[in-house]
Amino acid sequence: MSINGIGTDYPAARYAAEKTNTNAAGRKFAEQTAQVVQAAGEKTAVLHGLEEAGETAVFSCAEVVSGASVCVYKGADYDAQNPVYKVKIWDASGKATERIVDVSKVDPKNCDKAEMYAFAANLKESGQGSFEDTVLKAVVAKAVRDGEIRSGSGSFDEKTDWVKCVKDIMQSAYRYGDLKGYMEWKKFLGLLEK
């Protein structure tokens, strides 16, 4: 007996064996996550990003492990033809740094977290995708990338190939039979590769 239909012949016994490995991998990930949280001690995540004078917060998130918080703002002089966003990042102590990101200059194959968040926020703001299809996918990709390097926080200035990261996530979804997830990530990949 085989499972066909997605371009591969996949014997049922092998599928069952890999499904068992998937569950074991999931348990391993849960154990590692618990260890990271335990090693970090009790953390409080503070979500910064209230509206600032003349600016609208279009996206914000807090990182529990690092204690950092980030917010992407659209200014009063925002021009959809030349999208520029302010990205404000707070470290665990609450110290803030700001960056101005011109989305037209962002290369998803070589950009940092602040640039990726501005890029994804612009995709949402320009109507190219929903929150789930754009910003949320960028946050998940960032978490996966941080998990791969085992830091859990990574620098906001560190350049990453987000296209490769998304392709890796797609490959994992495909390998574990999550075709719906694969197709959802493929949509985000299409937005990154425009």
Stockholm file with secondary structure:
# STOCKHOLM 1.0

chainA/1-194         MSINGIGTDYPAARYAAEKTNTNAAGRKFAEQTAQVVQAAGEKTAVLHGLEEAGETAVFSCAEVVSGASVCVYKGADYDAQNPVYKVKIWDASGKATERIVDVSKVDPKNCDKAEMYAFAANLKESGQGSFEDTVLKAVVAKAVRDGEIRSGSGSFDEKTDWVKCVKDIMQSAYRYGDLKGYMEWKKFLGLLEK
#=GR chainA/1-194 SS CEECSSSSCEEHHHHHHHHHHHHHHHHHHHHHHHHHHHHHCSCCCCCCCCCBTTEEEEEEEECTTTCCEEEEEEETTCCTTSCEEEEEEECTTCCEEEEEEEGGGCCTTSBCHHHHHHHHHHHHHTTSSCTTTTHHHHHHHHHHHHHHHTCSSCCTTCCBCHHHHHHHHHHHHHHTTCHHHHHHHHHHHHHHTC
#=GC SS_cons         CEECSSSSCEEHHHHHHHHHHHHHHHHHHHHHHHHHHHHHCSCCCCCCCCCBTTEEEEEEEECTTTCCEEEEEEETTCCTTSCEEEEEEECTTCCEEEEEEEGGGCCTTSBCHHHHHHHHHHHHHTTSSCTTTTHHHHHHHHHHHHHHHTCSSCCTTCCBCHHHHHHHHHHHHHHTTCHHHHHHHHHHHHHHTC
//
